[in-house]
Amino acid sequence: MLRELHISNLAVIEEAHLEFHDGLNCFTGQTGAGKSLVLGAFEILLGLRSGTDYLRPGAEESRVAGVFEVRDAETTAAIGRILDQTLAAGDQLLLTRKMFSSGRSSFAANGQPVTAVMVKAVGELLVDVHGQHDHQFLLKPANQLLILDAFAGCEELRLRFADLHRRLGEQVGRLAELQASSSLRRQQLELLEFQLQEIDAAGPVLGEFEELKDRHRRLSNVQRLKRDAGQVHAALYETQGAVLERLQAMTHVLNQLAELDDDLAEPAQQVTSSCLSLQDVAMQLARYVDRLDLEPGELAEVEERLNVLNRLIAKYSSATNPGEDPLAEVLAFRDQAEAQIKDLRGQDADLSHLDRDIAGLHVELEAVGQQLRQQRQAAAEKLKPLVEAQLAELGMAEAEFDVSFELLAATRDIANCPASGLETLEMLIRPNPGQPARPLRKIASGGELSRIMLAIKSILAGNDRISVLVFDEIDANIGGRMGTVIGRKLHGLTAGEHSPRGKRGKAATGKTAPRHQVLCITHLPQIAAFGDRHFRIAKGVDGKGKDKQTRTKVDVLTGEERIAELAEMLAGKNATQTTLRQAREMIEAVA
């Protein structure tokens, strides 16, 4: 329930504080007084329209705040999830929206910042707003289908059908894509298989390339290495007066002298150590030269292997880092190609799987669609007498209501099967006997459309958890003759008088239909007389000259003030004792 609405600096409303009744809250006032602005403030609060254009001239900030009391536990939990707050059934929820002269706007819930999207989602759970042109919604067959589904309670089945329809469409698209790309996929597979075979045939190993380069460099210079290393070995060991021969003589002399003078012990030891080191070098050089004998064909084998690896590197590697093994990228390419081959071969296997999956989805979609269709047809049969009974109360006793279904193409023709089901529907009305039944969109009378809309809304109102219903001039195009009937019907919504199923006051389960709070802007005193709380919206001008300011204020009318307002709605400014008596009788009649 909406408990309070606070408005400040919004267009011509400088300040307004409204406290609402649980039942029917009526707003009256002269044309242009700002009645719709109150509804506009409500829509601004819920993020249904921009509020930056409504800032009162000269004000830096405008503000709209609403205090709601949420009684339904499931709705409370859903709101808590949206706002990321902890709420319990019966808690109050304060929604606030501020608009600034800079064009910026902000939302808050219980003092915590929230987004416009979050507030809109909360508003959809709390409030159902019906404007004076809301009957246009009813004219579209797609919206009529939504209305019937809500009445039938088959939203979950509809969502299931939509999900199956989406999955089937995805699978059919996937199949078409695979079939269209089969030739290209075959070419890709052949290329990848060739590349994988080429790399595997070469069998590259990490580190091999650098080792082969070193080996090739050595084998290419074996003659020089053998000649020069042999010359060094000879100079050290083999030739007359070789370095080692002379160094050994020096070592012998120094060791003898060290026996005569200890100061020569260390130099003698260093020369001895050097002599031993050079002897070891000479032996290593001798062994090295002996190993340098080139085996026939060895250099050619190394060069051939390097050529193979260089071709792989040129084709499959782009490594430019000197410290990186170029074969690493070749091997990475090989692994990637193997994975792509597996994927491409799997896509071929997918074709057969997709055919089976699509066939299964077709069967399931057909079954769910038929079940959905049966529930809709059953709901249409139940809805028909309920709407006709409502229309009879609204002065259309001879009107006949019907729902016409048209079966669409088979589910295998995805292009002609929408996500809403296997059929479309059209709500038909025969206003008077002898006339053909026509779609609602072809009815010319705005009064008839308004009454049909009210009849359907009255039936569906008890089928949801939305507790606040807002009607903006629902009496448009309807004369005063029907005002009492409409007023009684609107008040009946607040007492759970009508239910979408079963008898009056009882849902199909036998429980009393939910109670709603109704906010109604009206020009008809016959409707306003049913109000549990009556608000009068009046516009006035304060100040003089350039300081004149237009201000709209909202007053709660009771007693004689309310009677005077109803009398003025009946007869204008020149209300007489007769009209005052009529107004009093209106209130007494509905009490």
Protein Blocks (a to p, Z undefined) as FASTA:
>chain_A
ZZbdcdehiajbfbdcddddfklcddeddehilpmmmmmmmmmmnopacfklmgcghiab
dcdddddddfblklmmmmmmmnopacdehiacdddddddfkopacddeehiacdfklmmm
mmmmmpccddfklmmmmmpmklmmmmmmmmnopmmmmmmmmmmmmmmmmmmmmmmmmmmm
mmmmmmmmmmmmmmmmmmmmnopaehklmmmmmmmmmmmmmmmmmmmmmmmmmmmmmmgh
iaklmmmmmmmmmmmmmmmpmklmmmmmmmmmmmmmmmmmmmmmmmmmmmmpccehklmm
mmmmmmmmmmmmmmmpccfbfkbcfklmmmmmmmmmmmmmmmmmmmmmmmmmmmmmmmmm
mmmmmmmmmmmmmmmmmmmmmmmmmmmmmmmmnopambccdddddddddfklmmlmcfkb
jbdcdddddfbghiacddfklpfblklmmmmmmmmmmmmmmmccbfbdcdehklgoiafk
lmmmmmmmmmmmmnopacfehjehiafkopacdddddddddfbfklmmmpmbdcdddddd
edehjlpccdddddddehjlmmmmmmmmmnojmlcfklmmmmmmmmmmmZZ
